[in-house]
Structure formats: structure tokens, C-alpha cells
Amino acid sequence: MTAEPRIIATTDELSAFCELAKAQPYVTLDTEFLRERTYYSRLCLIQMALPPASGPKLAGGPAALIDPMAEGLSLEPLYDLFRHEATVKVFHAARQDLEIFFHDAGIFPTPLFDTQIAAMVCGFGEQAGYETLVRKIARQPLDKSSRFTDWSRRPLTPAQADYALADVTHLRAIYEHLSAELARTGRGPWVAEEAAVLVDPATYTTHPDDAWERVRTRSGSPRFLAIVRELARFRETYAQSNDVPRSRVFKDDALIELASTRPLTEEELSKSRLLLREARRGEIAQGILAAVKAGLETTDLPKAEPPDPGRPGNGALAELLRVLLRAKADAADVAPRLIASAAELDAIAAGARDVPALSGWRAEVFGDDALRLAQGRIALSASGGAIKVVPVP
């Protein structure tokens, strides 16, 4: 059991704690939220801890739970800390946390350090979960039993408080270990390059006009895709404006069904097998019918990409690239998935040259040799159980 947690519920208390944080080289943060019934995450709790040597207010250094649901509390002092570039803001797997702050205030913490990315760069493999890092680096057990509790209920239980604080207090040891390892290896810029994606607004912005591209379809018919596009546009617009999950409007399988059956009346719509009952009437039903009509009438038809027949040797080259990736990842002690995805390897084999695996630090580790292999300038050889790169005369 941790010491009695400090719960910040007023703007003045938050401001004082954030001023203390500004005097530190780093601060660790995490959030708890709910999203099952909303489009945007509902922020329920913010955890923050300062370095262990920064004070005696709690065992191991100051830490606090910030209650964003407290009446009258403003998060502006926290956002002011986010703008304070002398203090590194440390998260683990920061994407969902950052999405909350971006949608709430259009702000990202600067500078940012994501321990999940750093762990993948530092040889902890592709499954660099927080619990694994706590066990391997902090040498502490971690009780995850409170993970799926209702974080909107007040007061928090002692178990919830312990769980929440553990997500930032152990993170201090993880950050200090990984940052030292990055300084030793000179790979800090690699992590910074990855973190740049996390602080790009485009990462968290879904435009209704582009929503259809996320729907998996089997038909390449331009008219069918036009209806899919209009239905996905309506669903995304409705979900965002009403703050409800897309699935509460209608799911992808229902969207595909609607694009196939093309209902134009409520009677036809009522025959859908997959549509939720509440979507067969009212505003959603009218939106569906209007979207189907728009898809049928539009002259701006999406162009279906023809199936790629591939070039002779593409499949074999993609397999060779997979072997090269594994060899290079093992040699660099970096998670292969962080370097290149399977889709990127297939794209390189097919002739694409605008994939992330061929630029930045990835080019140094893998991409340059991947291009040489694709161009026939190098070959792969097995020797003593290891894969070696062999120049081709």
C-alpha cells in the first residue's frame, strides 16, 4: 500500500504542484479515462510524479492524483507545464493520453518522452508493455486488478489510488534507465523522430471525407465505393457532433450491407439484418437514406485501385527483405516492427520508395541495405546461424 495519495481538486493546488514540477528535469504522467459510450475520451484522472530526489512529501518523491472532474478545476496550469520546455514530460504509450489533451486544448506536451518507443529502441522487443518494464527495470511487482474499474466514480478506492500512482512512480526508474541507455548508444534522435508523429495533429484528426478509407470492402465497384464513402462520411459527422462511438451509429458490417442493398425508403431500411433498431428511424435513418441517395447520384466516383498483379520475383524479394529486417533488427537490438511493417516490405519489393522504412534512422539501420538488396547490389548469406550481407560484384 502506498502512502496516502495527494489528490488535487482545485486550480490553486494544481498550479502550485506544476510550479514545483517546472523546477525538475522531468515529470512522469498518465491518465485514466472512459470511452465506451463516447466518441471522445472522457478524462477522469491525471497522475503525475516528480523525480524521487525532488522532495519528501511522499515516499520516493512527490506524486499526486489530479481530479479533472472536480468542480471549478482548470487544467491550464498543467498545460502551462506542457509548454515549459525545460521539463521533459514522460509518458508510456502516450498516444491515447495525447489525444485527450489535443482535443481538450489543442496542446501537446513539449518535450515529450515515450518510454514504450524508447524501450523498443533499447532492445526490449516489440511487446514493451508497462508491466514488463516495471518488472525488468524497476524490479517491482505491479497489480493491474484496478485497470478496468470505473474511473469516473468518486471517491476513488484505495486500490484505484495505488494502481494510478504506480503508473507514474515506477515510470521514473524506467525513464532514468532508458534515457541513460539512449545517451550511451546515441539513439536519442531515433526516439525523438518517432515522438514527432505523436505530436502531429494529423495523428488525431479524422476528417469525415476520409472516413471511408478505413472501411474494409471486397468490392471495387466505383458506385459501391461512392455509397460507402457517403455512409462513412455521415457516420463520422454524426458520431463527432453527438459524441457517440461510431459503432453506436452503425457498425462496419451494417455499412457494407447498406451499400449493397441501397435502401431509399424507411420501409426498405427496416429490412436490414445488421442495422441497430434505433438507427432505423429518426435522424440516423434519415442520414442513412440521404447518404445512399447521394452515393447513387454523385458523378464523383472513387477510383478503385486495380489489384496489383505484382512483378516477377516480388514475393521472393519481399521474403528476402523480411530476412534482412530480422537480421538488421537483431544486430541493432531494435524491435523489427518499429523499423518496418510487413506492408512496407511488400511495398519496397513492389518498387515503392516513399515508405518510412527508407528514411531517417530506419534508413541507417535497414533501409539503405533494403534498397541495395532490391537493386541486386547485395545478397544474403547464412554463416554459422547468422545472416550476413554480401556485396554483389
N, C-alpha and C positions, 0 to 999 in steps of 0.2 A: 504494500500500500504506500503510495506517495504521500508527501506532506500535504496538508490541507491546501487545495489549489486556490490561487488568487483568481477571482472572477471579476473581470472588468465590465461594468454595466453603465458607465457614464462617459461622456466625451472628455471630461477633465481627467479622469483616471487613464483613459486611453492615450491622451495627449502626453501625460507625464511618463507613461511607460514607453511610448515611442521616442520621446526625447532621450530617455535612457538608452534606448536601442541605437540612436544616432551616434552615440559615443563609442559603439562597438564595431569591430571589424566585420562581423556578420551577425545575422539573426536567422533562426530557423522558423519556418511557418508551415501550417497545414490548415485544412478546412474540413468541416463536416457539413453535408448538405442533403437535401431531398430533391428528387427529380421524377419520381414515379408518376406524378399526376400533373406535371407542368412541362412546358417546352423549355423554359429557362430554369436553371438550378435555383433552388431556394436556399440561400445561405443561412445556416443555423448556428455555426460556431467557428471561431478562428482561434487556433492555438499558436503561441509564439514563445520562443525561448531564446535567451541571450547566452553568450559563452559562459562556461562553468566558472571562470575566474572573475566574472563581472559583478559578483555581489553575493551576499549571504541570505538574501530574502527567502530563498527556498534551497533545500539541499541540492547541491550540484549547480547552483546558479539560478538567477531569476527566470521564472516562467509564468505564463498567465493564460487563462482562457478568456477570450473576448466574446461577449454575448451580443451579436449584431441584432438580435430580436428585442433587446432591451429598449423600452420606450424612450425616445429622445436621443439615443446614442447616434452620433455621426461618425462615419468611418474616415472622415477627412484627415485626422491625424495619422492614420495608417497609410493613407495614400500619399501624404506628405513624406512619410518614411520611405515609401516606394520610390519617390523622386530623389531621395538622398543617395547620391552615387558613392559616397564613402563607405556605405554599409552594404555588404553583399546579402542578398535575400536568398535563402536556401530552402528549396522545396524538394520533395521526392515525387517523381511522376507528376510534374506541375501542370500539365495541360488542362485538366478539369478545374483546378484551382484558378488558373489564369483566366479561363473562360468566364468565370463568375465575376472577377474584378473588371474584366474588359467590358462585359455587358452592363455592369453596375455603374462604372465611372469612366469607361474608355481609357483605362490606365493599365500599364504593365509595370511590375517591379524591376528596377534597374539599380545595379547589375543583378542578373539572375544566375543562380547555380542550381542545376537539376542533378541530384545525386543518382538518379536512375541512369541518365545518359552517361555521367561520369563513370559509374560502375561498369557499364558496357564497354567503355573505352579502356578501363583499367583491368580487364580480364576477368570480370565476374560473370561472364556469359550473357545469354540473351534473356534469361529469366531473373533479372536483377531486382527481385521484389524486396520491399522494405524489411519484411520479416527475415529474409535471408541475410541481408546486410547487417541487421541488428545482431543476428546470431554470429556471423563471421567476423564482424569488425568490432562492434560494441561488446560482444561476448555476454549478451544478456538474453533472457527469455522474453517472449512477447505474447501477451494474452490478447487474442483477437476476438474474444467472445462478444464484445460490445459493438463490433463493426457494423452490423445491420440493425441496430436499435433505432428508435425514433428520436432523432436529434432535435426535433422541434419541441419536444415536451420539456416542461420546466417544473420543478428543479431537476437538474442533471443528477443522476445517481452517482455514488462514489465510484462504481465500476466504469461508468462512462467517463468521468473525470480522469481516472487513472489511464484509461485507454487513450484518451485525447492527448494528455500530456506526454505519454510515451511516444507518440508520433512526432514530437518535436525535441524532446530531451535526448533520446538516443540518436537523433539525427545530427546532433552536434559532433559526436565522436565519428560518425560516418563521414560528415563533411570534412572534418580536420584530416582524417586519414586519406580520403580521396584527393583533396586539394594538394596535400603533400606529395602524393604519388604523381599527380599531374605536373607538379613543379619539377619533380625528379626526371620525368620522362619527356618533358617539354610538350605535352599533349593538351595543355590548357586551351590553345586556339581551336582544337578539334571540338571540344565541348562547347566553346563559345559559338562556333559555326552552327552546331546543332540547336543551341538555345535560341539563335536568331529566328528560327522557324516558330518557336513558341511565343515570341513577342511580335509576330506579324499579324495584324488584324485580319488578314485574309484567312488565317487558320481557323478563325472562329466565326466567320461570316458565311451564311448560306443564303444565296440570292434565290428567290422563288423561280426566276427564269432558268436557273441552272439545276434545280432540284431533280429534274427528270433523269439527269445523267447518273444519279445514284441508284436508279431503279433497274434491277436486272431483268432483261427481257430476252426471249428467244426469237421473237420475230424481228426482222429488219425492215418490214414494210414501212415506207415513209408515212403513210396515213396513220397506221397504228402508232408509230412513234410520236406523231403530232398529237394524237389524243392522249398518250401517256404524258407528253410534255405539259399539256393544258391541265390535266388532272393533278399532276405533281405540283404545278405552279399554284393551283387553287389550294391544295392541301397545305403547302408550306406557308402560304399567305395567311390562311385561316389559323393554322397552329401558332404562328408567331403572334398574330394580333390578338388571339384569345388565350395565349399562354397555356396551351394544352399539347401533350405529346402528339406527334404525327399519327401514331397508332390509334389514338383516341378519335381521330377524324376518320381515317380508314387505313388499313394495312396495305402493304405492297401487293399481296396476293389478290386483295379486293380491287386494287387499282388496275392490275393486269386483266382481271375479269371484266371490269367496266370498259377498258379499252377494247376488249374483244367483242363484248355484247352490244356496246354503243347505245345505251338507253337514252331515249329522248323525252320520255314522259315518266311521271311518278309511278304509273302502273308498271311500266317496263322495269323501272328501277327496283320495284318491290320484289321482282323475281330473282334478284341477285342472291346467290347462295352464301357469299362471303362478306357482304356488307353488314356492319353493325346495325341493329334495329334503329338506334337513334339517328343514324346517318341516312335513313330512308325517307325522312321528312324534314321540313323546316329549312333552315339556312344551309346546312350541309347538302341536303338533297338538291336544292336549287343551284348551289355552286357546282355540284357534280354534273347536272344536266347542262348547265351553261358551258362547262369545260368541254364536255363531249361535243356539244354543238360547235364550239369554237374550233376544236380539233378537226371536225368534219369539214368545216367551211374554209379553213385557212389555206392560203396558197403558199405560205412559207413553210414548206415541208422539211423536216430534218433529213439530212443525208445520211443514210445508213452506211457505216463503214463496211466495205466488202470483206468477206472472210480472207484472211491472209494465207495464201497457199504456201507461203514460205519459200525459201530458196534452197536448192540442194545443199545439204550439209548444215542447215540452220540448227536442226535438232541436235546433231552431233557436236556442233560448236557450242551450243548452249550447255551441253553436259560438260564439255571441257572447261567452260567458264565457271561452272559450279565447282569443279575440282580445284581450279585455280583459286577461287574465292576461299574455299575451305583452307587451302594451304597458306594463303596470304593472311587470313584471319588468325590461324593458329600461330603463325610466325610473329604477328604483331600483338597477339593476345587480345584481340578485339572481337566482340560478338559479330559473327557474319551478317546477321540481319541488319546491323547498324551500317554496314558498308554497302550492301546491295540487296535488293529483294529479288525473288525469282522472276518477277515480271521485268525488272530492269535487265537481268541477264538475258532473258529471251529477246528483249528489245535490242540489246547490243549485238546479239547474234544475228538479228534481222537487219542490222545496218544503222540503227538509231545511234546518234552521237550527242543527244541533248538530255541525257539522263544524269541524275545526281551522282551516280557512282563514278562518273568520268570527270568530276570536277572537285576542287577544294582538296581537303585532306584525303578524301577517298581515292583521288587520282594517284596520290603519292603511295598509298598503301596497296591499291588494287587496280585502279582504272587505267593507268599507263600501260601496265603489263597486259591488261584485258584487251586493250586496243592492239597491242603488238601481237597477241595471240590471234585475234580476229583477222589481222592483216597477214598472218603467216610468217611473221618475223621471229617468233619464238615458238618452241614446242615444250611439252611437258614430259618429264621423265621420272620414273619411280626408282628410288635407290635407297635400300635399307629401310623400307617402310615409309620414306619421306618423298614428297613430290618436289621436284626441282625444275626450275625454268632453264631451258637450254636454247641458246641462240641458234637460229637457222642461218647457215651460210648463204 
